[in-house]
């Protein structure tokens, strides 16, 4: 948090029929895309959760970039986080 302390960022995966089917068929890498497409159902990827914390001013953008790089094992780019208002 900007004000000190910590705040949770999270991923949400619901056990829908589509998710169960992907797991049953061993198509685990496709679950990420399914979660992205299922936002209306309440699913959420880590990147979106962290971006929301940056957008509402709870977390500094620099900290969010660092966490995203660690959580995803990727180098963050300009599009991975949005500047706080």
C-alpha positions in Angstrom: 0.0 0.0 0.0 1.1 3.5 -0.6 0.2 4.2 3.0 2.3 1.3 4.3 1.5 -2.3 5.0 0.2 -4.8 2.5 -2.8 -5.5 0.4 -3.9 -8.7 -1.4 -3.9 -9.1 -5.1 -5.5 -12.3 -6.3 -6.5 -14.6 -9.1 -9.9 -16.1 -9.2 -10.7 -19.4 -11.0 -14.2 -20.8 -10.8 -14.8 -24.5 -11.2 -17.1 -24.1 -14.2 -17.8 -26.9 -16.6 -15.4 -25.4 -19.1 -12.6 -25.3 -16.5 -13.3 -28.9 -15.4 -13.2 -30.0 -19.1 -9.9 -28.4 -19.8 -8.4 -30.0 -16.7 -9.9 -33.4 -17.6 -8.4 -33.2 -21.1 -5.0 -32.0 -19.8 -5.3 -28.6 -21.6 -4.0 -26.7 -18.6 -2.3 -23.9 -20.6 -5.7 -22.9 -22.0 -7.1 -22.2 -18.6 -5.4 -18.7 -18.5 -7.3 -17.7 -21.7 -10.5 -19.0 -20.3 -10.1 -16.9 -17.1 -9.4 -13.8 -19.2 -12.6 -14.4 -21.2 -14.7 -15.1 -18.1 -14.4 -11.8 -16.3 -18.2 -11.4 -16.3 -18.5 -14.6 -14.3 -16.1 -13.2 -11.6 -12.9 -14.8 -12.7 -9.8 -12.6 -12.5 -6.1 -12.9 -13.5 -3.3 -11.5 -11.3 -2.4 -8.7 -13.8 -5.9 -7.3 -13.8 -6.1 -7.4 -10.0 -2.8 -5.5 -9.6 -3.8 -3.0 -12.3 -7.0 -2.3 -10.4 -5.0 -1.5 -7.3 -2.8 0.9 -9.3 -5.8 2.6 -10.9 -7.5 3.2 -7.6 -4.3 4.7 -6.1 -3.8 1.9 -3.5 -0.4 0.7 -4.8 2.5 2.6 -6.4 3.0 1.8 -10.1 6.7 1.0 -9.5 5.8 -1.6 -6.9 3.1 -3.1 -9.2 5.7 -3.5 -12.0 8.1 -5.2 -9.7 5.4 -7.6 -8.4 4.1 -8.4 -11.9 7.7 -9.2 -13.0 8.1 -11.5 -10.1 4.7 -13.1 -10.3 4.7 -13.7 -14.0 8.4 -14.3 -14.5 8.2 -11.8 -17.3 9.7 -8.4 -17.8 6.9 -5.8 -17.3 6.2 -3.5 -20.2 4.4 -0.2 -20.4 1.1 -1.9 -21.1 1.3 -4.2 -18.1 0.5 -1.4 -15.6 -1.4 1.8 -16.0 -0.3 5.1 -14.5 -2.1 6.0 -11.3 -4.4 9.0 -11.6 
